[in-house]
Amino acid sequence: CESRVSAHKTQNKKEHSPNSLEKKKLKKSLTMKFSARFLAVVCVALLASHAAADMYLHSPPGCNDRNRERNDNRNNGNRLFDSQNNGAGGYPWRGDPTKNGKPDPLVYYSGSILRLEWTNQHACGPNQNVHCDLVIQYACNDTMIGVRDGYPTGEIATSDNNNPDYKLRKFKGVTITPANGDNKPQNQQGTNRIPENAYSDKGKTVQDEFYYEGKHGGVEFGMHESHEWYKKCKLTTRNKGLYTSDQKVGKAARNTRQNPNGNRRGLECPEERDYYPYWRPSPWKDIAVLTSNVEYCEYYQAHSQNVESRWECVCDDTCRNSKPDKLIPISKTACEKAPNPGQWVERPSWKLAKPDCRLHSFGRDNHLGNTLQVDEDGTPLAGRQPETAHYNLVVPGDMENKLCVLRLRYNISTGDYPSHQFAEARGTRGVGFDSSHNCPKVVLQDTDDENKGTTAAVESNPQCSGKLLVDSKPLYNRPYVRLFDSETPKLGLAINTHQTGRTFQDRTYVFEVAPRPQSVPSSRTIWNLNMRGRRGNIVQAYPAVEYDFVPSILEVTQGDFIHMQIHGSDFNAAKNANNGEGWQYSDRTNIVQMEKLSDNYPLHMDKMTLFNNVELAKKWALLEQQGCDDTFKDGDNKEQNAIRNCGKLNSAPNRYPKHAADGLMNVDQEDGEYYIMSTRNNNFSNRSQKGIIVVGKAGLSTATVIAIAFGVAVGAAGIAAAAVLYFKKRSKGGFMGRNKAAGEASVPYVKTSSAATSAPASTGATSGPTLDYQRY
């Protein structure tokens, strides 16, 4: 503890002098720890009571385990993954609801610029209150075979009993054998979790057809990670060198400090979810790590599976049954140990570029809102307003001709123990927290003997006692501590050791990536222009957001291309005209030009300059609707819900345009600003959906200025004011004057000369990375 405090003081004094990051080469080394949360029974109770939760993907829309339920809260927080988020978050499935066993995804072009936007509640970036890391990854149907949202295969039926002209396809709900466990037919919202052992009575061929080809009713269940991936997770030993505090964690890789009982969410592996970089082969590929401490970037990049191979033990049932706990080992020595040795095998890296790594924007605590964009030293960018945290993704060529999903994981970790100290350039390498610091379950009695019931292990670890000492803190669940003399009552701390390192996540629905069109010169940039938001007023939509364009300010250069696509859902909770225009369950958006941002009326066609002809402007205004009734006039609820009301876009397709190429627009307009709005969603004094397209003169490619930005939205003066106070402290070693010295629970990955008693032996440099079980 003393060394941690000393390091913290040192860095406050020295590390952030102007240009300090440019004056020296930092040696960065860290494995980021994502861990700890509630037991499942507690989690369910919290979701029911709308507990605050923490990371939501807004563009592309994050599912937060939703599918087609027309509810304000999701049906099933275990459907695909463990988000740790509030059940009110997320966006409903978008696309044509009558599709038979297929997605109806947006199509992004390889190499185009796609703006990702999210909010995270518990702060990030150069905020002294917490250490955070946000990892952006993707996986496609080459590494996650059969990836899908869960699609109906039943008959066409009415989508709204009060407005029967709207249609959807029903889920067939195929009976799955054997009739036990969670082998249940899919429900009519597509939100039942995929069974773990479907058709186990029919043999491997039928099972594989269910999971990987979607046959026998399998396509109706959402699936990201594969059945084989989860099966291997259950049968592999967990990393027992990890610091797990006082939590009673099970023995397999499905058990972590955040998920000690090994509860299943979809087919994800909890250990892989909670730790990064993960030591076993993973189906996910890295895009970027946005952190509060760039000192760790070198380590993240060097140990990403993009560039570094992974090792694993190939161990059949005979081999596994001869191992401790009948689980597959994760070290070479244990894998190859007789009798019945396994085979220690190297899996190649993805052979991709190392992930981008940089400072996250500054966000404050307890706030699902805008952040301040900062430079590499954490200084606010001049002249930039607060924005939604975002990342401008160049769609990887590796995604081309594939169906893919994005995953964002957000970790927050406490600085109350030095689990990251081993990674500090100025710290002692290889010194950190590991399983030797774990505490037994501490049972305290109402007595001054605060070590009552503890063991020798506790006595050797002051942090496991109930005492707050000069040089030690009690690192167990919800402690009561005595700050003063024995005559003064203790204080109870709201510290849950499930949560002192905690991971939240959100994932997109399936999308498609197509090759760059040959008609677009390689020297020109393609910018995606899409929509975000969910039906409802700001309170009803929260923690999702209301409608907007993404990006809301799009800067392009003459000769660039804008790829415009609109994606709407028919599966919102019903909202009337006061809280959402048009049919009560629907999202729809159009694009029309207006004269200036303060206007709320579109331009007449004779004054339009954004689209190069009236027919194109008409397409984006009316979305090629057919069978329209143009007699509606007063906007009452009956009119709002009428399918022939094209003025409210009720006959518009869920995805527009039908062919992705028809959404490409060559930027040949004069330089200047062009203002756009949605006539359906722009409801003055209730919600605004407006945007700006800024066209620059040809000559300077916009690709040179995109890089990364963090930050959207106006009206965050509170954030800006608070940040000014913080940033003024920088020269005094305050808010900005540090890179976090004390770490958070992390995953062992660094070589060490000594080995913990609970750790498998070193594998050696020629047989994969050494798992350092002592450090976190």
C-alpha positions in Angstrom: 0.0 0.0 0.0 2.8 2.4 0.9 4.5 1.7 -2.4 1.3 2.3 -4.2 0.8 5.7 -2.5 4.4 6.7 -3.1 4.1 5.9 -6.8 0.9 7.9 -6.9 2.5 10.9 -5.3 5.5 10.7 -7.6 3.4 10.6 -10.8 1.4 13.6 -9.6 4.6 15.6 -9.4 6.4 14.3 -12.5 4.4 12.5 -15.0 2.2 15.2 -16.6 4.4 18.1 -17.1 3.8 19.6 -20.6 4.7 17.2 -23.4 5.9 14.6 -20.8 4.5 11.8 -23.0 6.6 13.1 -25.9 9.8 13.5 -23.8 10.2 9.8 -22.9 9.3 6.4 -24.1 7.0 4.7 -21.7 7.3 1.0 -21.2 3.7 -0.1 -20.8 2.6 -3.4 -19.5 -0.8 -4.4 -18.2 -3.6 -6.9 -18.5 -6.8 -5.2 -18.0 -9.1 -6.8 -15.5 -12.8 -6.9 -16.0 -14.5 -8.5 -13.1 -17.1 -8.6 -10.3 -20.8 -8.2 -10.1 -23.8 -9.5 -8.3 -25.0 -13.1 -7.9 -27.7 -13.9 -10.4 -30.5 -13.7 -7.9 -29.4 -10.2 -6.9 -29.0 -9.2 -10.5 -32.6 -10.2 -11.3 -33.8 -8.2 -8.3 -31.9 -5.1 -9.4 -33.2 -5.3 -12.9 -36.7 -5.4 -11.6 -36.1 -2.3 -9.5 -34.4 -0.3 -12.3 -31.0 -0.1 -10.7 -28.7 2.2 -12.5 -26.5 0.6 -15.1 -23.7 1.6 -17.2 -22.8 1.2 -20.9 -25.1 1.6 -23.8 -24.3 1.5 -27.5 -26.4 4.0 -29.5 -25.0 3.8 -33.0 -25.1 1.3 -34.4 -27.9 0.5 -32.0 -27.0 -1.8 -29.2 -29.4 -4.6 -28.4 -28.8 -4.9 -24.7 -30.2 -8.5 -25.0 -33.4 -7.3 -26.7 -35.0 -8.7 -29.8 -38.7 -8.1 -30.8 -40.4 -7.5 -27.5 -42.7 -4.4 -27.4 -41.8 -3.5 -23.9 -40.1 -0.6 -22.2 -37.9 -3.2 -20.4 -36.2 -6.2 -22.2 -37.7 -9.6 -21.6 -34.5 -11.6 -20.9 -31.1 -10.2 -19.8 -29.5 -13.6 -20.4 -30.5 -14.0 -24.0 -27.1 -13.4 -25.7 -24.6 -12.0 -23.1 -24.2 -10.5 -19.7 -24.5 -6.7 -20.2 -24.8 -5.7 -16.5 -27.0 -3.0 -17.8 -30.5 -1.8 -16.8 -33.3 -3.7 -18.5 -34.7 -0.4 -19.9 -31.7 0.1 -22.1 -31.2 -1.1 -25.6 -33.0 -0.8 -29.0 -35.5 -3.2 -30.5 -34.6 -5.3 -33.6 -34.7 -3.3 -36.9 -35.7 -4.4 -40.3 -38.5 -6.0 -42.3 -40.6 -7.9 -39.8 -41.9 -10.3 -42.4 -38.5 -11.8 -43.4 -38.4 -15.5 -43.1 -35.5 -16.9 -41.1 -33.2 -14.0 -42.2 -31.8 -10.7 -41.0 -32.6 -7.4 -42.8 -29.3 -5.6 -41.9 -27.8 -2.4 -42.9 -24.8 -2.8 -45.3 -21.6 -0.9 -44.7 -18.9 -0.6 -47.2 -15.4 -1.9 -46.4 -13.1 1.1 -45.7 -16.0 3.5 -45.1 -16.2 5.6 -41.9 -18.8 4.5 -39.4 -19.3 6.6 -36.3 -19.8 4.5 -33.1 -21.6 6.3 -30.3 -22.1 5.2 -26.7 -22.7 6.4 -23.1 -21.1 5.1 -20.0 -22.3 6.1 -16.6 -19.3 5.7 -14.3 -16.8 8.1 -15.9 -13.8 7.5 -18.1 -10.8 9.2 -19.6 -8.6 11.5 -17.5 -10.9 11.4 -14.5 -9.1 10.8 -11.2 -12.2 9.1 -9.6 -11.9 5.8 -11.5 -9.7 3.7 -13.9 -11.6 2.7 -17.0 -10.9 0.9 -20.2 -13.3 0.5 -23.1 -12.5 -2.3 -25.6 -14.1 -2.2 -29.1 -14.1 -5.6 -30.9 -15.9 -7.4 -33.7 -16.6 -10.9 -34.8 -18.2 -12.2 -38.0 -19.5 -15.5 -39.3 -16.0 -16.8 -40.0 -15.1 -16.9 -36.3 -18.6 -17.1 -34.9 -20.3 -19.5 -37.4 -24.0 -19.1 -37.4 -24.0 -15.7 -35.7 -27.6 -14.3 -35.7 -30.2 -12.2 -33.9 -32.9 -14.9 -33.9 -35.4 -14.7 -36.8 -39.0 -16.0 -37.1 -40.0 -18.8 -39.5 -43.7 -19.1 -38.9 -46.7 -17.7 -40.8 -47.5 -14.0 -41.7 -49.9 -12.4 -39.2 -51.2 -9.0 -38.3 -48.8 -6.9 -36.3 -51.4 -4.7 -34.6 -54.9 -5.9 -33.9 -56.2 -2.3 -34.0 -54.5 -1.6 -37.3 -54.5 -5.0 -39.1 -52.8 -3.9 -42.3 -49.5 -3.9 -40.6 -47.9 -7.4 -40.8 -45.2 -9.5 -39.2 -43.9 -13.0 -39.3 -44.6 -15.2 -36.3 -42.1 -17.4 -34.6 -42.9 -21.1 -35.2 -41.7 -22.2 -31.8 -40.3 -25.6 -32.9 -40.3 -28.3 -30.2 -36.8 -29.2 -29.2 -35.7 -32.5 -27.7 -35.0 -33.9 -25.2 -37.8 -32.1 -23.3 -35.7 -31.1 -20.3 -33.6 -28.2 -19.0 -33.9 -25.1 -21.1 -34.8 -26.9 -24.3 -37.9 -24.7 -24.8 -39.5 -23.6 -28.0 -38.9 -20.0 -29.0 -41.5 -17.4 -27.8 -43.3 -14.9 -30.0 -40.8 -12.1 -29.1 -37.7 -14.2 -30.0 -36.2 -13.6 -26.5 -35.8 -17.1 -25.1 -32.1 -18.0 -24.6 -30.7 -20.6 -27.0 -30.7 -24.0 -25.4 -27.4 -25.4 -24.2 -28.0 -29.0 -25.2 -30.5 -29.0 -28.0 -31.0 -32.4 -29.7 -28.4 -34.0 -27.5 -30.4 -37.1 -28.0 -30.1 -36.9 -31.8 -26.3 -36.9 -32.2 -23.7 -34.4 -33.2 -24.9 -34.0 -36.8 -28.3 -32.8 -35.8 -26.9 -30.6 -33.0 -24.5 -28.9 -35.4 -27.3 -28.3 -37.9 -29.3 -26.6 -35.1 -26.5 -24.4 -33.9 -24.5 -23.6 -37.0 -27.0 -23.9 -39.8 -30.1 -22.8 -38.0 -32.0 -26.0 -38.9 -34.6 -27.7 -36.6 -35.7 -24.3 -35.2 -32.2 -23.1 -34.4 -32.5 -19.9 -36.6 -35.2 -18.6 -34.3 -32.7 -18.3 -31.4 -30.1 -15.5 -31.2 -26.5 -16.8 -31.1 -23.2 -15.0 -31.0 -20.5 -17.2 -29.5 -20.7 -20.8 -30.7 -22.0 -23.9 -28.9 -18.5 -25.4 -29.0 -17.0 -22.3 -27.5 -19.3 -22.4 -24.5 -18.8 -26.1 -24.0 -15.1 -25.7 -24.0 -15.4 -22.8 -21.5 -17.4 -25.1 -19.1 -14.8 -27.8 -19.4 -11.7 -25.7 -18.9 -10.2 -24.7 -15.6 -10.3 -21.1 -14.6 -7.2 -19.0 -14.0 -6.7 -19.7 -10.4 -3.9 -17.2 -10.0 -6.4 -14.3 -10.3 -7.3 -12.1 -7.4 -10.9 -12.8 -6.4 -11.1 -11.0 -3.0 -13.4 -12.9 -0.7 -15.7 -14.3 -3.4 -16.3 -18.0 -3.5 -15.6 -18.6 -7.2 -16.2 -22.0 -8.9 -13.5 -24.0 -10.7 -14.2 -23.5 -14.4 -13.7 -20.7 -16.9 -17.4 -19.9 -16.6 -16.7 -18.8 -13.0 -15.3 -15.4 -12.3 -15.4 -12.8 -9.5 -18.2 -11.1 -11.4 -20.0 -14.4 -12.1 -18.9 -16.7 -9.2 -21.7 -19.2 -9.7 -21.0 -19.7 -13.4 -24.5 -18.6 -14.6 -25.0 -18.8 -18.3 -25.8 -15.8 -20.6 -26.2 -16.9 -24.2 -23.1 -18.9 -25.1 -20.4 -16.4 -23.9 -17.5 -17.5 -21.7 -17.6 -15.3 -18.6 -13.8 -15.4 -18.1 -13.2 -14.2 -21.6 -15.8 -11.5 -21.1 -14.3 -10.3 -17.9 -10.6 -10.2 -18.8 -8.5 -8.5 -21.5 -6.3 -9.5 -23.2 -7.5 -13.1 -22.8 -5.0 -15.8 -22.7 -6.9 -18.5 -24.5 -8.0 -18.2 -28.2 -11.1 -16.0 -28.6 -13.5 -15.5 -31.5 -13.3 -11.7 -31.1 -11.0 -9.4 -33.0 -9.7 -6.1 -31.6 -10.5 -2.6 -33.0 -9.5 -0.2 -30.2 -8.9 0.2 -26.5 -9.9 3.6 -25.1 -8.4 4.0 -21.7 -7.8 6.4 -18.8 -4.1 5.5 -18.8 -2.3 5.5 -22.1 0.8 4.1 -20.3 -0.9 0.7 -20.7 -1.4 1.0 -24.5 1.9 -0.7 -25.5 0.9 -3.8 -23.5 -2.6 -4.0 -24.9 -1.3 -3.7 -28.4 1.5 -6.1 -28.0 -0.7 -8.8 -26.5 -3.8 -8.4 -28.7 -4.7 -11.6 -30.4 -4.6 -9.5 -33.6 -0.8 -9.8 -33.5 0.0 -12.4 -30.9 -0.7 -16.1 -31.1 -2.6 -18.1 -28.4 -2.0 -21.5 -26.9 -4.4 -24.0 -25.6 -4.6 -27.6 -24.4 -6.3 -30.0 -26.8 -7.6 -32.6 -24.4 -10.2 -35.2 -25.1 -12.5 -36.7 -22.5 -10.0 -39.4 -21.5 -7.4 -36.7 -21.0 -9.7 -34.3 -19.2 -11.0 -36.9 -16.8 -7.5 -37.6 -15.6 -6.9 -33.9 -14.8 -7.6 -32.1 -11.5 -11.4 -31.4 -11.2 -11.8 -33.1 -14.6 -11.1 -29.8 -16.3 -8.9 -28.9 -19.2 -5.6 -27.3 -18.0 -4.4 -23.9 -19.2 -0.6 -24.5 -18.9 1.7 -26.6 -21.0 3.0 -28.6 -18.0 -0.4 -29.5 -16.7 -1.7 -30.2 -20.2 1.2 -32.6 -21.0 1.3 -34.3 -17.6 0.8 -38.1 -17.6 -1.3 -40.1 -17.5 -3.3 -39.3 -20.6 -1.5 -36.1 -21.6 -3.1 -33.6 -23.8 -1.5 -31.7 -26.7 -0.3 -28.1 -26.1 -1.2 -26.3 -29.4 -0.4 -22.8 -30.7 -3.2 -21.0 -32.5 -2.0 -18.3 -34.9 -2.8 -14.7 -34.3 -5.4 -13.0 -36.5 -2.6 -11.4 -38.5 -4.3 -8.0 -38.3 -3.1 -4.6 -37.4 -2.6 -4.0 -33.7 -5.6 -2.3 -32.1 -5.8 1.5 -31.8 -5.2 2.6 -28.3 -5.6 6.1 -26.8 -7.2 8.2 -24.1 -10.9 8.0 -23.7 -12.7 11.4 -23.6 -13.3 12.9 -20.2 -16.6 11.9 -18.6 -17.9 12.5 -15.1 -19.5 10.1 -12.7 -23.2 9.2 -12.4 -23.9 10.6 -15.9 -25.1 8.9 -19.0 -24.4 11.9 -21.2 -21.8 13.9 -23.1 -18.1 13.9 -22.7 -15.3 16.3 -23.4 -12.9 15.5 -26.2 -9.3 15.6 -25.1 -5.8 15.3 -26.7 -3.3 12.7 -26.0 -2.2 14.5 -22.8 -5.8 14.8 -21.6 -6.2 18.5 -22.4 -9.6 19.5 -23.7 -9.6 20.2 -27.5 -10.1 23.9 -28.1 -13.4 25.1 -29.6 -15.1 21.7 -29.2 -18.4 21.3 -27.5 -19.2 18.2 -25.3 -20.3 15.3 -27.4 -21.5 11.7 -27.1 -18.5 9.5 -26.6 -17.6 8.1 -30.0 -15.1 6.5 -32.2 -14.8 6.9 -36.0 -14.3 3.3 -37.2 -12.8 2.6 -40.6 -14.7 -0.5 -41.4 -12.1 -3.3 -41.6 -11.5 -5.1 -44.9 -11.4 -8.3 -42.8 -15.2 -7.9 -42.4 -15.8 -7.8 -46.1 -18.6 -10.2 -47.5 -19.5 -11.2 -43.9 -22.2 -10.8 -41.4 -20.8 -9.3 -38.2 -21.5 -7.8 -34.8 -19.7 -5.3 -32.7 -19.0 -5.6 -29.0 -18.1 -2.8 -26.6 -16.9 -3.7 -23.1 -16.5 -1.0 -20.5 -14.5 -1.8 -17.3 -14.2 0.4 -14.2 -11.8 -0.5 -11.5 -11.0 0.8 -8.0 -7.6 2.0 -7.0 -7.8 0.6 -3.5 -5.3 -2.2 -4.2 -2.3 -2.1 -6.5 -3.2 -4.7 -9.0 -1.9 -2.5 -11.9 1.2 -1.4 -10.2 3.3 -4.1 -11.9 2.6 -2.3 -15.2 3.6 1.2 -14.2 6.8 2.3 -16.0 8.0 3.8 -12.8 6.8 1.0 -10.6 8.3 -2.4 -9.6 7.8 -4.7 -12.5 5.9 -7.9 -11.6 4.6 -6.7 -8.3 0.8 -6.7 -8.0 -2.1 -8.5 -6.5 -2.7 -12.2 -7.2 -4.6 -15.0 -5.6 -2.3 -15.0 -2.5 -4.1 -11.9 -1.4 -7.6 -13.5 -1.6 -9.6 -13.4 1.7 -11.6 -16.3 3.1 -15.2 -15.5 3.8 -14.9 -13.2 6.8 -17.6 -13.5 9.4 -17.4 -10.8 12.0 -19.2 -10.7 15.3 -20.3 -7.7 17.3 -17.1 -7.6 19.2 -13.9 -5.7 19.2 -12.2 -9.0 18.1 -12.5 -8.0 14.4 -10.5 -11.0 13.2 -12.9 -13.4 14.8 -13.2 -16.7 12.8 -10.3 -15.9 10.5 -7.5 -18.2 9.5 -3.7 -18.0 9.4 -4.1 -16.8 5.8 -6.1 -13.9 7.0 -3.6 -13.1 9.7 -0.9 -12.7 7.1 -3.1 -10.4 5.1 -4.2 -7.3 7.0 -6.5 -6.4 4.2 -8.7 -9.4 5.1 -9.3 -8.1 8.6 -12.1 -5.8 9.6 -9.6 -3.1 10.6 -8.8 0.1 8.7 -5.1 0.4 9.5 -2.5 3.1 8.6 -1.2 1.0 5.8 -4.0 -1.5 5.0 -7.6 -1.4 3.9 -10.2 -4.2 4.5 -10.7 -5.7 1.0 -13.7 -7.8 1.6 -17.5 -7.5 1.0 -19.3 -4.5 2.7 -16.9 -3.9 5.6 -17.6 -1.9 8.7 -14.4 0.1 9.6 -13.2 2.0 12.6 -11.6 5.3 11.7 -11.2 6.5 15.3 -10.8 5.1 18.8 -12.8 2.1 20.2 -15.3 4.4 21.8 -16.4 5.7 18.4 -18.9 3.7 16.2 -17.7 2.1 13.0 -18.8 3.2 9.6 -20.2 0.9 7.0 -18.8 1.0 3.5 -20.9 0.3 0.4 -18.1 -1.8 -1.2 -19.2 -4.9 -3.0 -16.2 -7.1 -4.0 -18.1 -8.4 -7.0 -17.9 -4.8 -8.3 -14.5 -3.4 -7.4 -13.5 -4.4 -10.9 -16.6 -4.6 -13.1 -17.4 -5.1 -16.7 -20.4 -3.8 -18.7 -21.0 -4.5 -22.3 -23.4 -3.9 -25.2 -23.4 -5.5 -28.7 -25.0 -4.6 -32.0 -27.4 -6.6 -34.0 -26.1 -8.4 -37.1 -24.9 -6.1 -39.9 -23.3 -6.8 -43.3 -20.1 -5.5 -44.9 -19.8 -5.3 -48.7 -16.8 -4.6 -50.8 -16.1 -1.0 -51.7 -18.0 -0.1 -54.9 -15.7 0.1 -57.9 -17.4 3.4 -58.9 -15.8 5.1 -55.8 -12.2 6.1 -56.4 -9.8 4.7 -53.8 -8.7 8.2 -53.0 -12.1 9.3 -51.8 -13.7 8.7 -48.4 -17.1 7.1 -47.9 -19.0 8.5 -44.9 -21.9 6.6 -43.3 -24.9 8.8 -42.4 -27.5 6.9 -40.3 -30.1 7.5 -37.6 -30.1 6.7 -33.9 -32.8 6.7 -31.2 -35.9 4.9 -29.9 -39.6 5.8 -29.9 -40.7 7.8 -26.8 -40.0 11.0 -25.0 -36.7 11.5 -23.3 -37.8 9.9 -20.1 -39.5 6.9 -21.8 -36.5 6.3 -24.1 -33.9 6.6 -21.3 -31.3 5.2 -21.0 -31.6 4.9 -24.8 -31.8 8.2 -26.6 -34.3 10.0 -28.8 -34.0 10.3 -32.5 -31.1 12.0 -34.2 -28.8 11.7 -37.2 -25.4 10.0 -36.8 -23.2 11.9 -37.1 -25.3 15.0 -36.4 -22.5 17.2 -37.9 -20.9 15.5 -40.9 -17.8 17.1 -42.4 -17.0 16.0 -45.9 -14.9 17.2 -48.9 -16.0 17.6 -52.4 -15.5 14.3 -54.2 -16.2 12.3 -51.1 -19.3 10.0 -50.9 -22.0 9.9 -48.3 -23.7 6.5 -47.8 -27.1 7.2 -46.4 -29.2 4.4 -44.9 -32.3 4.4 -42.7 -33.2 1.5 -40.4 -36.5 1.4 -38.5 -38.1 -1.0 -36.0 -41.7 -2.1 -35.6 -41.1 -3.4 -32.1 -41.1 -0.4 -29.9 -43.3 -0.2 -26.8 -46.5 1.6 -28.0 -46.3 5.4 -27.7 -49.0 7.8 -28.9 -48.5 11.0 -30.9 -47.4 13.0 -27.9 -44.3 10.8 -27.5 -43.7 9.5 -31.0 -45.1 10.3 -34.4 -46.7 7.8 -36.8 -47.7 4.2 -36.1 -47.5 3.5 -32.4 -44.9 0.8 -32.5 -42.6 2.2 -35.3 -39.4 4.1 -35.9 -39.1 5.8 -39.3 -36.9 8.7 -40.5 -36.6 10.7 -43.6 -34.2 13.3 -44.8 -35.2 16.7 -46.1 -33.3 20.0 -46.5 -34.1 23.1 -44.5 -32.8 26.7 -44.8 -31.2 27.1 -41.3 -30.9 25.1 -38.1 -33.4 27.3 -36.2 -36.1 26.5 -38.8 -38.6 23.7 -38.4 -40.0 23.8 -41.9 -38.3 22.1 -44.9 -37.3 24.0 -48.0 -39.6 24.1 -51.1 -38.2 22.0 -53.9 -37.2 25.2 -55.9 -34.8 26.1 -53.1 -33.2 22.7 -52.5 -29.5 22.4 -53.1 -28.4 19.3 -51.2 -29.8 16.8 -53.7 -28.9 17.4 -57.3 -32.4 16.8 -58.6 -36.0 16.9 -57.4 -36.5 13.2 -57.9 -33.7 12.3 -55.5 -34.9 14.8 -53.0 -38.4 13.2 -53.3 -37.0 9.7 -52.6 -35.4 10.7 -49.4 -38.4 12.7 -48.3 -41.0 10.1 -48.9 -38.9 6.9 -49.0 -40.7 5.6 -52.2 -43.9 4.8 -50.3 -46.8 3.4 -52.4 -50.6 3.5 -52.0 -50.7 6.8 -50.1 -53.8 8.6 -48.9 -53.1 12.4 -49.1 -56.3 13.4 -47.3 -55.1 13.3 -43.7 -55.0 16.7 -42.1 -55.4 16.9 -38.3 -52.8 14.3 -36.9 -55.1 12.6 -34.4 -54.3 9.1 -33.2 -56.4 7.5 -35.9 -54.5 9.3 -38.6 -51.2 8.7 -36.8 -51.7 4.9 -37.0 -53.1 4.7 -40.5 -50.9 2.6 -42.8 -51.7 4.8 -45.8 -50.6 7.9 -44.0 -47.4 8.5 -46.0 -47.0 11.9 -44.5 -46.1 10.1 -41.3 -44.0 7.6 -43.2 -46.3 4.7 -42.2 -46.0 2.9 -45.5 -42.2 3.4 -45.6 -39.9 0.3 -45.6 -38.1 -0.5 -42.4 -34.8 -0.3 -44.2 -34.2 2.2 -46.9 -33.0 2.2 -49.6 -33.6 -1.4 -50.7 -30.2 -1.7 -52.4 -27.3 -0.3 -50.4 -25.7 1.2 -53.5 -28.7 3.5 -54.0 -27.8 5.2 -50.8 -24.5 6.5 -52.1 -24.3 10.2 -52.9 -21.3 11.8 -54.5 -20.5 15.1 -52.8 -20.5 17.5 -55.7 -22.3 20.3 -54.0 -20.8 23.7 -53.6 -18.8 24.2 -50.4 -20.8 25.3 -47.5 -23.2 24.1 -44.9 -26.4 22.1 -45.7 -29.1 21.6 -43.0 -31.3 18.5 -42.8 -34.2 17.4 -40.7 -36.7 14.5 -40.3 -40.2 15.8 -40.9 -41.7 13.0 -38.8 -39.4 13.1 -35.7 -38.5 16.8 -35.5 -41.2 17.9 -33.0 -40.4 21.3 -31.8 -40.2 21.7 -27.9 -40.4 17.8 -27.6 -37.6 16.4 -29.6 -35.2 17.6 -32.4 -33.9 15.6 -35.3 -31.7 17.9 -37.3 -28.3 17.7 -38.8 -25.6 19.6 -40.7 -23.6 18.4 -43.6 -20.5 20.6 -44.0 -18.9 20.4 -47.5 -15.3 21.5 -47.8 -13.5 22.4 -51.0 -11.8 19.7 -52.9 -8.1 19.3 -52.3 -7.7 18.3 -48.7 -8.9 14.7 -48.1 -11.2 14.4 -45.1 -9.6 11.1 -44.3 -6.6 13.0 -42.9 -8.8 14.5 -40.2 -11.0 11.7 -39.0 -8.7 9.6 -36.8 -10.5 9.3 -33.5 -12.8 11.6 -31.7 -14.5 11.1 -28.5 -17.4 12.9 -27.7 -21.8 14.5 -29.5 -24.7 16.7 -28.4 -25.1 20.2 -27.2 -26.2 21.6 -23.9 -23.7 20.0 -21.6 -22.5 23.2 -19.9 -22.5 21.5 -16.6 -19.8 19.0 -17.8 -17.8 21.8 -19.4 -17.9 23.9 -16.2 -16.9 21.0 -14.0 -14.1 20.1 -16.4 -12.7 23.6 -16.4 -12.3 23.4 -12.6 -10.5 20.1 -12.9 -8.2 21.1 -15.8 -7.1 24.2 -13.9 -5.6 21.9 -11.3 -3.4 20.2 -13.9 -0.2 22.2 -13.2 -0.6 21.5 -9.5 -0.6 17.7 -10.0 -4.3 17.5 -9.4 -7.0 16.0 -11.7 -4.9 15.9 -14.8 -1.5 15.5 -13.1 -1.4 11.7 -13.0 -1.6 8.4 -14.7 -3.3 6.1 -12.3 -0.6 4.4 -10.1 -2.8 2.0 -8.2 -4.3 -0.6 -10.3 -7.4 -2.7 -10.5 -7.8 -6.4 -10.5 -6.3 -7.6 -13.8 -5.5 -10.8 -15.7 -2.1 -12.4 -15.3 -0.1 -12.2 -18.5 3.4 -11.0 -17.6 6.3 -13.3 -17.1 7.7 -13.6 -13.6 10.6 -15.5 -12.1 8.6 -17.0 -9.2 5.4 -19.0 -9.3 2.4 -19.0 -7.0 1.6 -22.3 -5.5 -1.8 -22.3 -7.2 -0.4 -21.6 -10.6 0.4 -24.1 -13.4 4.1 -24.1 -14.2 5.7 -21.8 -16.7 5.2 -22.9 -20.3 8.5 -21.4 -21.5 9.2 -18.9 -24.3 8.9 -21.4 -27.1 5.6 -22.8 -26.1 3.4 -19.8 -25.6 3.3 -16.9 -23.1 3.9 -17.6 -19.5 0.7 -17.1 -17.4 1.8 -14.9 -14.5 -0.6 -16.0 -11.8 0.9 -13.8 -9.1 0.0 -10.4 -10.3 -3.7 -9.6 -10.1 
